[in-house]
Amino acid sequence: MKTEARDRFAPGSVGASLAAGDLLKPDTVGAVLSDGTIVDLQSPLPTETSPTPLRSGDAQALEILRHSTAHVMADAVQRLFPGTQVTIGPAIENGFYYDFDRPSGGFTEEELATIEAEMQRIIDEGHLFDRVQVTRDEAQAMFASMNEQYKLEILQGIAEDAPITLYRHGEWVDLCAGPHVPHTRFLKTFKLLSAAGAYWRGDERNKMLSRIYGTAFANKKDLKKHLALREEAKKRDHRKLGKELDLFSIHDEIGGGLVLWHPRGARVRTVIEQHWRTAHSRNGYDPVLSPHVGRANLWERSGHLENYSDAMYAPMDIEGNPYYIKPMNCPFHMAIYKSRLRSYRDLPLRWGELGTVYRYERSGQLHGLLRVRGFTQDDAHLFMRPDQLSQEIQRIIQFGNRMFASFGFTDLEFRLSTRPEKYIGDLAIWERAESALRQGLERENIPYQVDEGEGTFYGPKIDVKIRDAIGRLWQCTTIQVDFNLPERFDLSYIGEDSKRHRPVVLHRALLGSLERFFGILVEHYAGAFPVWLAPEQVVLLTVAERHIAFAEEIRELLTKRDLRVVTSFGTDKLGAKIREARLMRIPIMAVIGDQEVEQQGVSLRTRAEGDKGFVSLDDFLKELEEAATAPMV
């Protein structure tokens, strides 16, 4: 292998370095550098770096496999459909995509199968992936001769001092930074998944392109598992279930990304909000409320107009003054703090608000409840002395763990983002803040990943992802230290020394936006909410008209106990009523017939236990109230 590597890989490349150390194996596809960067074997090796080889079965090798498969797909498309221009084709989570400008429009399902077959032919030909560094003029001349207008535009955006690299396999070549596998025969298992439209550079003012999504794995077993997961995810899609279960809707005539909550969905959301408020009260938070709009000078002072205006809607004129609809709640909470003099004895202050905010999202990025334009933020701001920071972070982590557990999420992933290259505030304060975030995680024995330099310019943060019932991770919680707003709003408190001191502020969201969290819950539960969350906790099913009077008495008893109950008193047969209740995912069914009227009870069926037979009315009420009680947080 060493002899072959010397011929194949240039001196000073990653591949040559691995070969020299006898680390280059037949299934080596790339390497990981000491800073975590994934590179291919042809890439130049930075000085004083020892690369760790990646083999085709390693999880981190998937990025290389998928990026290379995207190139093969683009080659196949241009072979089959001459005149099609390529744009970008990155590896993404769980797969890859490529955007094409095809003169005749998008791709059909039948064409995807044809493209797959052509891809397999290219792979079987066993082409080497060659990395070639060229001058800007050489690249420009080549892509101009190929009429690849998008590549010319991309080329213009590359910094003047940056290297220009091409990757070639066979006759096909692309402007690309890599990484790629050594040759096409490494690409053993792939599948094209779907075709969709996508604006060039994600901007609806640009041309609509045709995007093909695909995925690739090192073996057929992993691909089969992934495809099964995709099918399960389709069944759980909150947009599909939202319509089937009559939970919510979004209408073009009202506006994209603006949600209408139907009675069933609004009931669930109301329970979530009540649960949130109760939990926050128990955990030492006070409620605050803020308006939906604020004058322009507020957003100037907070820095939003300077740094966040692209996500804000155009101002409205009120009596000659410009007002903006709020994209965030933070400035209002700062103003509440500043409304009176604070003492060190007052701190910490923990303020929470379910505040509805509005942010501009491009239409192509909207996605059901997961990406909307108007949403209610699970928001809180904590004001404290610097010596209280570590303890408050630990409290938030504990609170968040309990909150997620109440919804059935116990598998969480934590990431710590540290000081970026450009930052505000004193370095000593940054170090103290990062130390406090680390301590909070470590005192709770929580494993975490560090994202060096990924904090915001105004403070480090912890991000938390939750894993759902089918293994997907969702970003929810953010715990953000902020040195910016206390300075901008000149916040202070009187310390023990009778002097003014700057408080530390923590931004904190646990659930994120309620809309997004609701969508996550629908998919996590597959629409079958637990009893305490369900839109209807029980349905009363009568066998005949003569049983309705007793059923009405039961409904009144349940309603007085704040239990959510619906009835099915129609003339349909009992079997049809039961099927309908199952379709609507109602967790408890109580059947009422002659025996139940005579013995003053119900025949009980639950989603979890099936047919439980006859139970007395007292036992039914007791069991239902226990099941309907929200978990303690």
C-alpha positions in Angstrom: 0.0 0.0 0.0 2.9 2.3 0.8 4.3 2.1 -2.8 0.9 2.7 -4.3 0.4 5.7 -2.0 3.7 7.3 -3.0 2.5 7.2 -6.6 -1.0 8.2 -5.9 -0.6 11.0 -3.2 1.7 14.0 -3.5 4.4 14.6 -0.9 3.0 16.5 2.0 -0.5 15.3 1.5 -2.7 13.6 4.1 -2.5 10.3 2.2 1.3 10.3 1.9 1.5 11.0 5.7 -0.7 8.1 6.5 1.2 5.8 4.2 4.5 6.8 5.8 3.1 5.7 9.1 1.6 2.5 7.8 -1.9 3.8 8.6 -3.2 3.8 5.0 -5.5 0.8 4.6 -7.6 -0.3 1.6 -10.8 1.1 3.1 -9.3 4.4 4.2 -11.4 7.2 2.8 -10.0 10.3 4.5 -8.7 11.6 7.9 -9.6 13.8 10.8 -7.2 16.6 11.7 -6.4 17.5 15.3 -8.9 20.4 15.2 -11.7 18.1 14.1 -11.6 19.0 10.4 -12.5 16.2 8.1 -10.2 16.0 5.0 -9.6 13.6 2.1 -6.4 11.8 1.4 -5.3 14.3 -1.4 -5.5 17.4 0.8 -2.3 19.1 1.9 -1.4 18.3 5.5 -1.0 21.3 7.7 2.4 21.4 9.4 2.9 19.7 12.8 -0.4 17.8 12.4 -1.0 14.1 12.9 -4.0 13.0 10.9 -6.3 10.2 12.3 -7.4 7.9 9.5 -11.1 7.5 8.6 -12.2 4.1 7.3 -15.3 3.7 5.2 -17.4 2.3 8.1 -16.6 5.1 10.5 -19.5 7.5 11.2 -17.4 10.6 10.3 -16.6 9.1 6.9 -20.2 9.5 5.9 -19.6 13.2 5.0 -16.9 12.2 2.5 -19.0 9.3 1.1 -22.1 11.5 0.6 -20.3 14.5 -0.9 -18.6 12.2 -3.4 -22.0 10.5 -4.2 -23.4 14.0 -4.9 -20.7 14.6 -7.5 -21.5 11.2 -9.1 -25.2 12.2 -9.2 -24.4 15.5 -10.9 -22.2 13.7 -13.4 -25.1 11.3 -14.2 -27.6 14.1 -14.5 -25.5 16.0 -17.0 -24.9 12.8 -19.0 -28.6 12.1 -19.2 -29.9 15.6 -19.6 -27.4 17.7 -21.7 -27.7 21.5 -21.2 -28.3 21.1 -17.4 -26.1 23.4 -15.3 -24.9 22.4 -11.8 -24.8 24.8 -8.8 -24.0 23.4 -5.4 -24.1 19.9 -4.0 -23.1 19.5 -0.3 -23.3 16.7 2.1 -26.0 17.4 4.7 -27.3 15.6 7.8 -28.4 12.1 6.7 -27.6 12.6 3.1 -26.8 15.1 0.3 -28.4 17.2 -2.4 -27.5 18.9 -5.6 -29.3 21.9 -7.2 -29.6 22.0 -11.0 -30.7 24.5 -13.6 -32.5 22.2 -16.0 -34.0 23.9 -19.0 -37.1 21.7 -19.1 -37.8 22.0 -15.3 -37.8 19.5 -12.4 -37.2 15.8 -12.2 -39.8 13.0 -12.0 -39.8 9.9 -9.8 -39.1 7.8 -13.0 -36.2 10.1 -13.9 -34.7 9.6 -10.4 -34.6 5.8 -11.0 -32.9 6.4 -14.4 -30.3 8.7 -12.7 -29.6 6.0 -10.0 -28.9 3.5 -12.8 -26.5 5.9 -14.5 -24.8 6.6 -11.2 -24.1 2.9 -10.7 -22.5 2.7 -14.1 -20.2 5.6 -13.3 -19.3 4.0 -9.9 -18.6 0.7 -11.6 -16.2 2.4 -14.0 -13.9 3.0 -11.0 -12.9 6.6 -11.6 -10.3 8.2 -9.4 -11.2 11.4 -7.6 -8.4 13.9 -8.4 -7.9 17.1 -6.5 -6.4 19.8 -8.8 -5.4 23.3 -7.7 -5.7 26.0 -10.4 -5.4 29.7 -10.8 -8.5 31.8 -10.7 -8.1 32.7 -14.4 -7.8 29.0 -15.4 -10.9 28.1 -13.5 -12.8 31.0 -15.0 -11.8 30.1 -18.5 -12.7 26.5 -18.0 -16.2 27.1 -16.6 -16.9 29.8 -19.2 -16.1 27.2 -21.9 -18.5 24.8 -20.2 -21.3 27.5 -19.9 -21.5 26.8 -16.2 -22.8 30.2 -15.2 -23.4 29.4 -11.6 -19.9 28.1 -11.1 -18.6 31.4 -12.4 -20.8 33.3 -9.9 -19.5 31.0 -7.1 -15.9 31.6 -8.2 -16.4 35.4 -7.9 -17.4 34.9 -4.2 -14.1 33.1 -3.3 -11.7 35.3 -1.5 -8.7 36.5 -3.6 -6.1 34.8 -1.5 -8.0 31.5 -1.1 -6.9 28.5 -3.1 -9.0 27.4 -6.1 -9.5 23.7 -6.2 -11.3 21.4 -8.6 -12.3 17.8 -8.2 -12.4 15.5 -11.2 -13.6 12.0 -11.7 -13.4 10.7 -15.3 -14.4 13.5 -17.6 -16.6 15.3 -15.0 -15.1 18.2 -13.0 -16.5 20.6 -10.5 -15.3 23.6 -8.5 -15.1 22.1 -5.0 -13.1 22.3 -1.7 -13.7 18.6 -1.0 -13.4 16.2 0.8 -13.9 13.2 -1.5 -13.2 9.4 -1.5 -10.1 8.1 -3.4 -12.2 6.6 -6.2 -15.8 5.9 -7.1 -15.8 2.2 -6.1 -15.9 3.4 -2.4 -19.5 4.4 -3.1 -21.3 1.1 -2.6 -24.7 2.0 -1.2 -26.8 5.0 -2.1 -30.4 6.0 -2.8 -32.0 9.1 -4.4 -34.9 10.1 -2.2 -36.9 13.0 -3.7 -36.9 16.0 -6.0 -38.0 19.5 -5.1 -37.7 23.2 -6.1 -35.1 25.5 -4.5 -34.3 29.1 -5.2 -30.7 29.8 -6.1 -28.9 30.8 -2.9 -32.2 30.4 -1.0 -33.5 33.7 -2.2 -36.9 33.8 -3.8 -35.8 36.8 -5.9 -33.5 34.4 -7.7 -34.3 31.6 -10.2 -36.1 28.5 -9.1 -33.8 25.5 -9.5 -34.4 21.7 -9.3 -33.0 20.0 -6.2 -32.4 16.2 -5.9 -32.0 14.8 -2.4 -30.2 11.5 -1.8 -28.4 9.6 0.8 -25.4 7.2 1.0 -24.1 4.7 3.5 -21.1 2.4 3.9 -23.4 -0.7 3.8 -26.9 -1.9 2.8 -27.9 -2.6 6.4 -27.5 1.0 7.4 -29.3 2.3 4.3 -32.2 -0.1 4.9 -32.4 1.1 8.5 -32.4 4.7 7.4 -35.1 4.2 4.7 -37.3 2.5 7.4 -36.8 5.5 9.7 -37.8 7.8 6.8 -41.0 5.9 6.3 -41.7 6.0 10.0 -41.0 9.8 10.0 -43.4 10.2 7.1 -46.2 8.6 9.1 -45.4 10.9 12.0 -45.1 14.1 10.0 -46.8 16.8 12.1 -48.2 18.4 8.9 -49.9 15.2 7.9 -51.2 14.4 11.4 -52.1 18.0 12.1 -54.6 17.8 9.3 -55.8 14.3 10.1 -56.3 15.0 13.8 -57.7 18.5 13.1 -55.0 20.3 15.2 -54.0 23.3 13.2 -53.8 24.8 9.7 -51.8 27.3 7.7 -53.6 29.2 4.8 -52.1 31.1 1.9 -54.8 33.7 2.1 -53.8 34.5 5.7 -50.0 34.2 5.1 -47.3 31.6 5.1 -45.8 30.8 8.5 -48.9 32.1 10.4 -50.7 29.3 12.3 -54.4 28.9 13.0 -55.0 26.7 16.0 -58.1 24.5 15.8 -60.0 23.6 19.0 -58.2 20.2 19.4 -54.8 21.7 18.9 -55.5 24.8 21.0 -56.5 22.5 23.9 -53.2 20.8 23.8 -51.3 24.1 23.5 -53.3 25.5 26.4 -52.3 22.5 28.6 -48.6 23.0 27.6 -48.8 26.7 28.6 -50.5 25.9 31.9 -47.9 23.2 32.6 -45.1 25.8 31.7 -46.5 28.5 34.0 -47.0 26.1 36.9 -43.5 24.7 36.5 -41.9 28.1 36.4 -43.8 29.3 39.4 -42.6 26.3 41.4 -39.0 26.9 40.2 -38.8 30.5 41.4 -39.8 32.4 38.2 -42.1 35.5 38.2 -44.2 36.2 35.1 -43.8 39.3 33.0 -45.7 40.4 29.9 -44.7 42.7 27.1 -46.3 44.4 24.1 -46.1 43.1 20.5 -44.5 46.3 19.2 -42.0 48.9 20.3 -40.6 52.2 19.1 -37.6 52.2 16.8 -35.3 53.7 19.4 -35.8 50.6 21.6 -34.5 48.3 18.8 -31.7 50.8 18.1 -30.6 50.7 21.7 -30.8 46.9 21.9 -28.8 46.5 18.7 -31.4 44.7 16.8 -31.8 47.2 14.0 -28.0 47.2 13.5 -27.5 43.4 13.7 -30.9 41.7 13.2 -32.8 43.9 10.8 -33.0 41.3 8.0 -35.2 39.2 10.3 -37.5 42.1 11.2 -40.5 43.4 9.4 -40.9 46.9 8.1 -41.8 49.6 10.6 -45.3 51.0 11.0 -46.0 54.7 11.6 -47.8 55.6 14.8 -48.3 59.3 15.2 -45.2 60.1 13.3 -43.0 57.6 15.1 -41.7 54.4 13.6 -42.6 51.2 15.5 -41.4 47.7 14.9 -43.2 44.4 15.6 -41.0 42.6 18.0 -38.6 39.8 16.9 -37.5 39.1 20.5 -38.7 39.8 24.0 -35.3 40.7 25.5 -35.4 44.6 25.3 -38.7 44.8 27.1 -37.4 42.7 30.0 -34.3 45.0 30.2 -36.6 48.0 30.4 -38.6 46.3 33.2 -35.4 45.8 35.1 -34.3 49.4 34.6 -37.7 50.7 35.8 -36.5 50.9 39.4 -33.3 50.8 41.5 -32.2 47.3 42.3 -30.2 46.1 45.3 -27.8 43.1 45.5 -30.4 41.7 47.9 -33.0 41.6 45.1 -30.9 39.3 43.0 -31.3 36.9 41.3 -34.5 37.9 39.5 -36.0 35.2 37.3 -38.6 36.5 34.8 -40.4 34.3 32.3 -42.8 35.1 29.4 -44.6 33.2 26.8 -44.1 36.1 24.4 -45.3 36.0 20.8 -42.6 37.3 18.3 -42.5 37.8 14.6 -39.5 37.1 12.4 -39.1 37.2 8.6 -38.4 33.8 7.1 -38.2 33.3 3.4 -41.1 31.3 2.0 -38.9 28.5 0.8 -37.7 28.0 4.4 -41.1 27.7 6.0 -41.9 24.2 7.2 -45.2 23.5 9.0 -44.9 24.4 12.7 -41.1 23.9 12.7 -40.3 27.1 10.8 -42.9 29.9 11.0 -43.0 33.6 11.0 -45.1 34.2 14.1 -44.4 32.1 17.2 -44.6 32.1 20.9 -41.1 32.0 22.6 -40.7 30.1 25.8 -38.6 32.9 27.1 -36.9 33.9 30.4 -34.2 36.4 31.5 -32.4 36.0 34.7 -30.6 39.0 36.3 -27.9 38.2 38.9 -24.7 39.1 40.6 -21.6 37.5 39.0 -21.1 35.3 42.0 -24.5 33.7 41.4 -23.9 32.7 37.8 -22.7 29.2 38.4 -25.5 28.2 40.7 -28.2 29.7 38.4 -26.8 27.8 35.4 -27.0 24.6 37.4 -30.6 25.4 38.4 -31.6 25.9 34.8 -30.0 22.6 33.7 -31.8 20.8 36.5 -35.1 22.5 35.6 -34.7 21.8 31.9 -34.0 18.1 32.6 -37.2 17.8 34.7 -39.2 19.7 32.2 -38.2 17.5 29.2 -38.7 14.4 31.3 -42.3 15.5 32.0 -42.9 15.2 28.2 -41.1 11.9 27.9 -37.7 13.2 26.7 -34.8 11.7 28.7 -32.1 11.4 26.1 -30.5 14.9 25.8 -27.4 16.1 24.0 -25.5 19.2 25.4 -23.1 21.5 23.5 -21.0 24.3 25.0 -20.2 27.2 22.6 -17.2 29.3 23.7 -15.7 32.8 23.0 -15.5 33.6 19.2 -12.7 35.6 17.6 -14.7 38.8 17.8 -16.4 39.5 21.1 -17.4 42.2 23.5 -16.7 42.5 27.2 -13.8 41.8 29.4 -11.8 38.6 28.9 -11.8 37.8 32.6 -15.7 37.9 32.6 -15.8 35.7 29.5 -13.6 33.1 31.2 -15.7 33.3 34.3 -18.9 32.8 32.3 -17.5 29.8 30.4 -16.2 28.3 33.6 -19.7 28.7 35.1 -21.3 27.0 32.1 -18.8 24.1 32.4 -19.4 23.8 36.1 -23.1 23.7 35.7 -22.8 20.8 33.3 -20.1 18.9 35.2 -21.8 19.2 38.6 -24.8 17.5 37.0 -22.4 14.8 35.5 -23.6 15.7 32.0 -21.3 14.8 29.1 -21.0 17.6 26.6 -19.3 18.6 23.4 -17.4 21.9 23.2 -17.8 24.0 20.0 -14.8 26.2 20.2 -15.4 29.8 19.1 -19.1 29.2 18.3 -20.5 31.5 21.0 -22.1 34.7 20.0 -20.2 38.0 20.2 -22.0 38.9 23.4 -21.5 35.7 25.4 -21.0 31.9 25.6 -23.9 29.5 25.6 -25.2 26.0 26.2 -27.5 24.4 23.6 -29.5 21.3 24.3 -31.0 18.9 21.9 -33.7 16.3 22.7 -33.9 12.8 21.1 -37.4 11.7 20.1 -39.1 8.3 19.9 -37.4 7.4 16.6 -34.0 8.7 17.4 -34.0 12.1 15.8 -32.4 15.1 17.6 -34.2 18.4 17.9 -32.6 21.7 19.1 -34.7 23.2 21.9 -32.9 24.7 24.9 -30.5 27.6 24.9 -28.7 29.1 28.0 -27.0 32.2 26.9 -24.7 34.5 28.9 -25.2 38.1 27.8 -22.7 40.9 28.3 -24.2 43.1 25.6 -27.7 44.2 26.7 -26.7 45.0 30.3 -24.1 47.4 28.8 -26.5 48.8 26.1 -29.3 49.4 28.7 -26.9 50.5 31.4 -28.3 48.0 33.9 -27.0 48.2 37.5 -27.6 47.2 41.0 -26.4 48.6 44.3 -23.9 46.3 45.9 -22.9 45.7 49.5 -20.3 48.5 49.1 -23.1 50.9 48.2 -21.7 51.3 44.7 -23.3 50.5 41.3 -22.4 47.2 39.7 -23.3 45.6 36.4 -25.6 42.5 36.7 -25.0 39.4 34.6 -28.0 38.4 32.4 -28.9 34.9 31.3 -31.2 34.5 28.3 -32.9 31.1 28.6 -35.4 29.2 26.5 -36.3 25.6 27.5 -38.8 24.4 25.0 -37.9 27.0 22.3 -40.9 28.1 20.4 -44.3 26.6 21.4 -45.2 26.1 17.7 -42.0 24.1 17.0 -42.2 22.2 20.3 -45.8 21.3 19.5 -44.7 19.9 16.1 -42.0 17.9 17.8 -44.5 16.5 20.3 -46.9 15.4 17.5 -44.1 13.5 15.8 -42.7 12.1 19.0 -46.0 10.7 20.1 -47.2 10.0 16.5 -50.3 12.0 17.4 -51.1 9.8 20.4 -50.7 12.3 23.2 -50.5 11.0 26.8 -53.7 11.4 28.8 -52.6 14.6 30.6 -51.9 16.3 27.2 -54.5 14.8 25.0 -57.1 17.1 23.3 -59.8 14.8 24.6 -58.9 12.6 27.5 -62.0 10.4 27.3 -64.8 9.7 24.9 -68.2 8.4 26.1 -69.7 5.9 23.7 -73.3 4.9 24.0 -74.7 1.7 22.6 -78.3 2.9 22.1 -80.3 6.1 22.6 -81.7 4.9 26.0 -78.1 5.1 27.4 -77.6 8.8 26.6 -79.1 10.2 29.9 -76.7 8.3 32.1 -73.8 9.2 29.8 -74.8 12.9 30.1 -74.6 12.5 33.9 -71.0 11.1 33.6 -70.0 13.9 31.2 -71.1 16.5 33.7 -69.1 14.8 36.5 -66.0 14.7 34.3 -66.4 18.3 33.2 -66.7 19.6 36.8 -63.4 17.9 37.5 -61.8 19.8 34.6 -61.4 16.6 32.5 -61.6 16.9 28.8 -64.4 14.7 27.6 -66.3 14.2 24.3 -69.3 12.1 23.5 -70.3 9.8 20.7 -74.1 9.5 21.0 -74.9 9.0 17.3 -76.7 6.1 15.7 -73.5 4.4 14.3 -72.7 0.9 15.5 -70.4 0.7 18.5 -67.6 -0.8 16.4 -67.6 2.2 14.1 -67.6 4.6 17.1 -64.6 2.8 18.6 -62.7 2.9 15.2 -63.3 6.7 15.0 -62.1 7.3 18.5 -58.9 5.3 17.7 -58.3 7.3 14.5 -58.5 10.5 16.6 -56.0 9.0 19.1 -58.3 9.5 22.1 -56.6 7.6 24.9 -59.6 6.4 27.0 -62.9 5.1 25.8 -65.9 4.5 28.1 -68.7 2.3 26.7 -72.2 2.7 28.2 -74.9 0.1 27.6 -77.6 -1.6 29.6 -75.2 -3.3 32.1 -73.3 0.0 32.7 -76.5 1.9 33.4 -77.8 -0.8 35.7 -74.6 -1.2 37.7 -73.6 2.5 37.5 -70.2 2.2 35.8 -68.6 2.0 32.4 -66.8 -0.6 30.2 -63.3 0.8 29.9 -60.9 0.7 27.0 -57.6 2.4 27.1 -55.0 2.9 24.4 -52.3 1.5 26.7 -54.1 -1.5 28.1 -56.9 -2.4 25.7 -60.2 -3.7 27.0 -60.3 -3.5 30.8 -63.9 -4.6 31.2 -66.5 -3.1 33.6 -65.4 -0.6 36.3 -67.5 1.3 38.8 -68.1 5.0 38.3 -66.0 5.8 41.4 -63.1 3.7 40.2 -63.4 5.2 36.7 -63.2 8.7 38.0 -60.3 7.9 40.3 -58.3 6.2 37.5 -59.0 9.0 35.0 -58.0 11.8 37.4 -54.7 10.0 38.2 -53.9 9.5 34.5 -54.9 13.1 33.7 -52.6 14.7 36.3 -49.7 16.6 34.7 -46.2 15.4 35.8 -44.5 17.4 38.6 -41.6 19.5 37.4 
